[in-house]
Amino acid sequence: MTIEDELPAKRAAMPRRSAAVQGSPRAAQTPILTITVNPALDVTATVPHVVPTEKLRCSTPFYAAGGGGVNVSRAIEALGGTSRAFVALGGATGEHFRQLLAPHGFDKLIWPIEGETRLSLDLLASSTHQQYRFLLPGPSQSAAGARALQLAARQEIARLPGAFVVISGTLLPGQRTDFVGRLAAEARRSGSRAILDVSGAALRAAVKVRPFLLRMNHLEAQELLDDPDEPTVLAHRAAQAIVAQGGAENVIVTAGDGGAVLAAGAEMFHFRPPRVEVNSAVGGGDSFTGALALGLARGLSLPEACRFGVAAAASAVTGSSTELCRGPQTRRFLKQVVSVAPPAGFAAQTPPPARVNQRPGVSSLS
């Protein structure tokens, strides 16, 4: 039996798509498809302090469905938009994840995978207010399972031509590092635009297919370019270099409270967020990507959608644990996002852009 023969049987076992999205009173928007192949059941708790050896007695945990594109769909929903979420789940943890996802109103497309959906542990030390994040790798996939997952994701992209396709998060062990690039190429063939929010080997492979947009933080840009520069200078250099070398049509590099830098063709933009009290390091990037995709889907220009993303990220970091952006607060913050000039250490095209590092970088993801 071929992989193509197996897909109908697997698809028959998938739950029906939610009809609630279709009838919801939403603003007109282009369809958005999010793809998450390695989601995480987020477990959040507090602990007095974190020290070695000692038994650390935690508070009652809070559970949430998280990871990459799932968080992007949650952020889009919080901002009043809608999306389809393609999510790969497995085992008892995957079933718990599915139950947590059920109350959300966006369309859900669950694909069964081998093994148990991973856990992500987020601990807050109450004595220091420091956050500790422990991320497990996810279940390893056989070659056949990885191929079936890729084919299913490609078919979902083909079923939604003209959409914005957001591929976000890490890969499963056993998946090819060019998985994301192949999906981005499928999106282009379908007349869709791929927004990629990935890192490491998957990011290095993605720049070879020139997707519509790459979103990364300054640490991911530093790894990609082997450039140790100051975050906002690095964000400008990385965004410019990747576009100039044909790695993507558009690039956004975020730099924490330094804001976001957008390279759109030959144009450069830098947006700085309002000053806020940061309560959590979780969810800012996914909230940014969700607002960005929703802004584009509603017809905003790329710079204005980027500004919307900066406001959503600022909203997310003021929340607690795995909480994402809030709509009313994001709209308030949007009025406070400012456009700023490039930093003093950055000169456009002088010196020539740093070379993008495309080394294979085989890891546990491959």
Helices and strands as residue ranges (DSSP letters): H 3-12, E 32-36, E 40-47, E 62-66, H 68-78, E 84-89, H 91-101, E 107-112, E 118-125, E 130-135, H 143-158, E 164-168, H 179-189, E 193-197, H 200-206, E 213-217, H 218-225, H 231-244, E 250-254, G 256-258, E 260-264, E 267-272, H 284-297, H 302-317, H 327-334, E 338-339
